Amino acid sequence: MLVAAAFLYRAPDAPAAIPEEQTAAASLARLPGAGDPEVRAEAVAVVRLRTDEALFARNAEARFAIASITKLMTALVFADAVEPLEPVVLSDAAKRVGEKDEKRSALPAGERVRAEDLLKLLIISSDGDAAYAAAEYLGGMDAPGDILFQDKVARFVARMNAQAGELGLANTHFANPSGMDDPENFSSAVDLIRIAEEITKRHPEIWSASRTQEFFVFGEKGKRYSVVNTNPLLGEFPAIFASKTGFEDEARGALLMLYQLAPDERIAIVLLRSPDRFADGRALIRWVENSFSITP
């Protein structure tokens, strides 16, 4: 047994026993003298994805505000339904929604981008207007022509919650597509790992985008807009396979990462309500690297 943790993470309907072919491939052992990580986040989950074993957990099944990590579900629902080259408009309503300090892209209202580039704005730079543009576009499909912006968004959020239900996420509910603080917008560290696994299966291109440190999105007439990743840890740790950041007043700092410890060996790291998400994230990566060894 690796570590005495608060829970043994299992995706819904996972088998009770670890298949022999997985355990025979590699063994992950805790090194002698390795203690628990020193992090200040209120909720933490560190899980070996191949075996669903929790290497460390703190309040991992408790409900917390998750800020822009919400955008992972937004991206999953959007990518499921929209072709990558479909043009999507960032409307004036999508640009104006939210708080004054809501993070927005440099694209002006009325600009049109490909759906695959809208996903990059969602994941790389975590732009709130991109989340609402995605919600408006998909929420308006097959809807009456006179439907209001807020009704399109509500239709999209209903799809997000339906997807959460299908995935068996008992501690997850969405109130908006961007992650703005709302008592009805919450999840748990365990549920977020389940969403991350689903993205890996269905839309790995989302994770490819998440590893991009800088990118340019081109508008309909060729104008170029810079996109910069919100996770500075990407430059420090090339083995980060996937990431999504979040920050709001209530949610505080949030961070999800999949860390490539070895070939075919990914460790999911989630932390919520952290006073310093990147310091905590750095500490968890170093803890994983220094506390475990892998043998064939």
Wavefront OBJ file of the C-alpha trace (Angstrom):
o trace
v 0.000 0.000 0.000
v 1.400 3.379 -1.009
v 0.085 5.975 1.375
v -2.559 6.133 4.058
v -4.849 8.676 2.402
v -8.285 9.996 3.202
v -9.858 8.105 0.313
v -9.149 5.722 -2.517
v -10.204 7.600 -5.625
v -12.260 5.624 -8.078
v -14.035 6.882 -11.155
v -17.693 5.865 -11.237
v -18.165 2.192 -12.168
v -14.425 1.489 -11.824
v -13.569 -2.111 -10.947
v -12.910 -2.878 -7.299
v -9.564 -4.513 -8.096
v -6.713 -3.075 -10.156
v -6.317 -5.131 -13.347
v -3.247 -7.385 -13.377
v -1.947 -5.894 -16.611
v -1.763 -2.455 -14.974
v -0.012 -3.571 -11.791
v 2.486 -5.685 -13.735
v 3.593 -2.767 -15.890
v 5.055 -0.548 -13.174
v 5.168 -0.213 -9.423
v 4.962 3.133 -7.663
v 6.525 2.991 -4.213
v 6.789 5.652 -1.547
v 10.392 6.365 -0.598
v 11.476 5.839 3.019
v 11.188 8.964 5.111
v 8.897 10.772 2.684
v 6.397 12.876 4.613
v 3.230 14.636 3.536
v 3.426 17.740 1.323
v 3.333 21.164 2.936
v 0.567 23.083 1.185
v -1.957 25.656 2.369
v -4.863 24.901 0.041
v -8.067 23.910 1.839
v -8.742 21.022 -0.542
v -6.106 18.848 -2.191
v -6.140 15.614 -4.185
v -3.089 13.904 -5.671
v -4.069 10.747 -7.566
v -2.178 8.173 -9.616
v -4.462 7.907 -12.631
v -3.411 4.429 -13.834
v -4.525 2.804 -10.600
v -6.872 5.442 -9.135
v -4.836 5.485 -5.904
v -4.842 8.625 -3.795
v -1.281 9.575 -2.908
v -2.448 12.487 -0.771
v -5.842 13.972 0.052
v -7.304 16.776 2.109
v -11.025 17.605 1.944
v -10.938 15.971 -1.490
v -14.675 15.257 -1.653
v -15.864 18.538 -0.094
v -17.671 21.141 -2.175
v -15.798 24.343 -2.958
v -16.034 27.221 -5.399
v -13.725 26.396 -8.320
v -13.377 29.689 -10.227
v -12.150 29.293 -13.822
v -11.562 25.560 -13.534
v -15.271 25.655 -14.433
v -14.074 26.339 -17.976
v -12.942 22.722 -18.295
v -16.569 21.612 -18.361
v -17.405 24.529 -20.653
v -14.688 23.360 -23.039
v -15.774 19.707 -22.850
v -19.422 20.465 -23.624
v -18.490 22.912 -26.396
v -15.938 20.580 -28.028
v -18.452 17.726 -28.007
v -20.993 19.692 -30.024
v -19.105 22.097 -32.302
v -16.775 21.406 -35.228
v -13.275 22.902 -34.826
v -13.498 25.184 -37.870
v -16.957 26.578 -37.168
v -16.883 30.390 -36.890
v -18.045 31.828 -33.566
v -18.725 35.503 -32.850
v -17.719 37.215 -29.616
v -20.832 39.323 -29.165
v -21.104 42.595 -27.291
v -23.151 40.802 -24.629
v -20.425 38.173 -24.159
v -17.813 40.928 -23.823
v -19.812 42.862 -21.224
v -20.975 40.094 -18.892
v -19.397 39.646 -15.468
v -17.504 41.769 -12.979
v -15.399 44.764 -13.971
v -12.267 42.772 -13.198
v -13.452 39.715 -15.165
v -10.628 38.517 -17.402
v -11.395 39.172 -21.059
v -9.589 38.551 -24.309
v -8.147 41.302 -26.503
v -10.663 40.483 -29.229
v -13.234 43.245 -29.788
v -16.973 42.704 -29.795
v -18.091 41.420 -33.171
v -14.848 39.591 -33.951
v -15.264 36.098 -35.347
v -12.892 33.202 -34.602
v -12.790 29.470 -35.248
v -14.242 27.258 -32.548
v -10.843 25.614 -31.979
v -9.335 29.039 -31.304
v -12.158 29.956 -28.956
v -11.213 26.848 -26.962
v -7.660 28.174 -26.738
v -8.947 31.454 -25.297
v -10.898 29.409 -22.757
v -8.041 27.133 -21.728
v -4.784 29.013 -22.324
v -5.677 32.543 -21.221
v -8.900 31.678 -19.334
v -10.923 34.511 -20.864
v -14.426 34.971 -19.518
v -15.781 36.468 -22.730
v -14.710 33.323 -24.576
v -16.694 31.204 -22.113
v -19.808 33.278 -22.665
v -19.300 33.334 -26.434
v -19.161 29.526 -26.388
v -22.289 29.382 -24.228
v -24.158 31.875 -26.404
v -23.253 30.034 -29.601
v -24.112 26.513 -28.489
v -27.024 27.600 -26.296
v -28.547 29.362 -29.273
v -28.486 26.320 -31.546
v -31.949 25.006 -32.413
v -33.468 27.811 -30.323
v -36.150 30.338 -31.313
v -34.732 33.258 -33.264
v -35.723 35.810 -30.640
v -34.163 34.014 -27.663
v -32.306 36.327 -25.288
v -28.597 36.134 -24.509
v -29.198 35.083 -20.901
v -31.545 32.318 -22.048
v -28.910 30.963 -24.436
v -26.404 30.917 -21.594
v -28.930 29.178 -19.324
v -29.477 26.483 -21.963
v -25.731 25.927 -22.154
v -25.327 25.742 -18.377
v -28.110 23.152 -18.311
v -25.985 21.058 -20.684
v -23.018 21.451 -18.341
v -25.087 20.160 -15.424
v -26.500 17.335 -17.513
v -22.946 16.281 -18.352
v -22.011 16.411 -14.664
v -24.940 14.112 -13.942
v -23.931 11.661 -16.670
v -20.420 11.500 -15.224
v -21.763 10.830 -11.746
v -20.339 14.000 -10.219
v -22.319 14.126 -6.977
v -20.535 17.202 -5.623
v -20.612 19.368 -8.741
v -23.037 22.011 -9.975
v -22.607 24.878 -12.417
v -24.267 28.285 -12.415
v -22.307 29.952 -15.229
v -19.787 28.959 -17.920
v -16.842 31.080 -16.744
v -16.532 30.256 -13.044
v -17.600 33.554 -11.534
v -18.309 33.255 -7.815
v -21.817 31.947 -7.219
v -23.135 29.774 -4.378
v -24.460 27.339 -6.995
v -21.146 27.018 -8.854
v -19.049 24.418 -7.073
v -17.221 21.112 -7.348
v -14.797 18.910 -5.427
v -11.194 17.942 -6.086
v -12.296 14.355 -6.780
v -14.993 15.414 -9.244
v -12.548 17.679 -11.080
v -10.201 14.746 -11.606
v -13.123 12.863 -13.155
v -13.688 15.766 -15.582
v -9.975 15.784 -16.398
v -10.067 12.069 -17.195
v -13.043 12.573 -19.489
v -11.226 15.321 -21.379
v -8.240 13.002 -21.806
v -10.509 10.366 -23.360
v -12.702 12.537 -25.535
v -10.791 15.712 -26.346
v -7.034 15.456 -25.746
v -6.622 18.540 -27.941
v -7.865 20.567 -24.967
v -4.829 19.395 -22.983
v -2.539 20.134 -25.921
v -3.807 23.709 -25.818
v -3.339 23.879 -22.055
v 0.411 23.208 -22.445
v 0.864 26.142 -24.832
v 2.622 29.033 -23.122
v 1.985 31.627 -25.846
v -0.185 31.585 -28.936
v -1.755 33.875 -31.504
v -5.421 33.753 -32.422
v -6.420 35.215 -35.786
v -9.694 37.018 -36.348
v -11.910 36.812 -39.399
v -9.934 39.463 -41.313
v -6.521 38.211 -40.267
v -5.878 40.443 -37.271
v -3.603 38.736 -34.745
v -4.344 38.570 -31.003
v -1.837 37.393 -28.420
v -2.807 34.644 -25.975
v -0.635 34.013 -22.884
v -1.024 31.040 -20.555
v -2.148 31.784 -17.005
v 0.024 29.021 -15.486
v 3.653 30.127 -14.959
v 4.589 26.626 -13.753
v 4.623 25.414 -17.365
v 8.000 27.084 -17.836
v 9.409 25.444 -14.707
v 8.096 21.914 -15.206
v 8.091 20.627 -18.805
v 6.492 17.386 -17.573
v 3.166 19.143 -16.929
v 0.867 17.335 -19.350
v -2.237 19.444 -18.704
v -3.317 22.351 -16.546
v -6.071 24.826 -15.769
v -5.924 27.747 -13.368
v -8.635 29.645 -11.517
v -8.985 32.588 -9.182
v -11.974 34.421 -7.720
v -12.590 36.260 -4.442
v -14.627 33.431 -2.906
v -12.877 30.550 -4.639
v -9.417 32.028 -4.040
v -6.670 30.208 -5.904
v -7.474 26.981 -7.752
v -5.251 24.786 -9.882
v -5.600 21.481 -11.721
v -2.626 19.729 -13.326
v -1.816 16.356 -14.824
v 1.863 15.670 -14.248
v 3.818 13.193 -16.370
v 5.936 11.387 -13.782
v 7.039 8.755 -16.332
v 5.811 7.406 -19.679
v 2.196 6.283 -19.225
v 2.329 7.483 -15.627
v 0.293 10.618 -14.973
v -0.433 12.094 -11.582
v -3.514 14.287 -11.176
v -3.025 17.262 -8.866
v -5.939 19.435 -7.773
v -5.914 22.189 -5.169
v -8.761 24.515 -4.203
v -8.992 27.643 -2.039
v -5.284 28.225 -1.901
v -3.728 31.520 -0.758
v -0.913 30.830 -3.256
v -1.940 28.275 -5.885
v 1.356 28.297 -7.761
v 3.486 27.879 -4.640
v 1.213 25.003 -3.608
v 1.318 23.519 -7.105
v 5.111 23.734 -7.183
v 5.313 22.088 -3.750
v 3.046 19.219 -4.825
v 5.035 18.505 -7.995
v 8.289 18.458 -6.051
v 6.709 16.263 -3.392
v 5.612 13.728 -6.005
v 9.038 13.756 -7.649
v 10.894 13.363 -4.341
v 8.555 10.964 -2.535
v 7.933 8.149 -5.032
v 9.947 5.832 -7.220
v 8.745 3.826 -10.211
v 10.093 0.378 -11.004
v 9.177 -1.673 -14.089
l 1 2 3 4 5 6 7 8 9 10 11 12 13 14 15 16 17 18 19 20 21 22 23 24 25 26 27 28 29 30 31 32 33 34 35 36 37 38 39 40 41 42 43 44 45 46 47 48 49 50 51 52 53 54 55 56 57 58 59 60 61 62 63 64 65 66 67 68 69 70 71 72 73 74 75 76 77 78 79 80 81 82 83 84 85 86 87 88 89 90 91 92 93 94 95 96 97 98 99 100 101 102 103 104 105 106 107 108 109 110 111 112 113 114 115 116 117 118 119 120 121 122 123 124 125 126 127 128 129 130 131 132 133 134 135 136 137 138 139 140 141 142 143 144 145 146 147 148 149 150 151 152 153 154 155 156 157 158 159 160 161 162 163 164 165 166 167 168 169 170 171 172 173 174 175 176 177 178 179 180 181 182 183 184 185 186 187 188 189 190 191 192 193 194 195 196 197 198 199 200 201 202 203 204 205 206 207 208 209 210 211 212 213 214 215 216 217 218 219 220 221 222 223 224 225 226 227 228 229 230 231 232 233 234 235 236 237 238 239 240 241 242 243 244 245 246 247 248 249 250 251 252 253 254 255 256 257 258 259 260 261 262 263 264 265 266 267 268 269 270 271 272 273 274 275 276 277 278 279 280 281 282 283 284 285 286 287 288 289 290 291 292 293 294 295 296
